[in-house]
């Protein structure tokens, strides 16, 4: 027996509503909706922080733009990560590429994360920063992280590198 037209219409509405709703700005109930889109593409929901205030997603191309309440810092295990207020990229099954707005601290410098690839068979997320690649356990991204204003802000950029290496005294502004 085939489903009735009403059942098909309700199923379509249930699928399309979160994506259409995501284009609205400033709604408190947006919390978690953008994170749920990650799950649909085989990625853990904890790759995005809890402070999404708006997002747009083009289903046909996978292009997305996300606006957070503010820029923020998050620790994923021993990985310190910076999220700009505006994020963008393209998502496809198990992959985010053309990514902008996320940086990770490696040793004493901040690098731009350009793509992420889920490797569920190994339980890892593979992060790319240009030609640098690092595997991070997927388990670190199962829960949606909470944004915080980190002490790392003053350590980003050239002044932060100089200060961390104790090359020159750098005044806090």
Secondary structure by P-SEA (a helix, b strand, c coil): ccccaaaaaaaaaaaaaaaaaaaccccccccaaaaaaaaaacccccccccccccccccccccccccccccccccccccbbbbbccbbbbbbccccccccccbbbbcccbbbbbcbbbbcccccbbbbbcccbbbbccccccccccccccccccccccaaaaaaaacccccccc
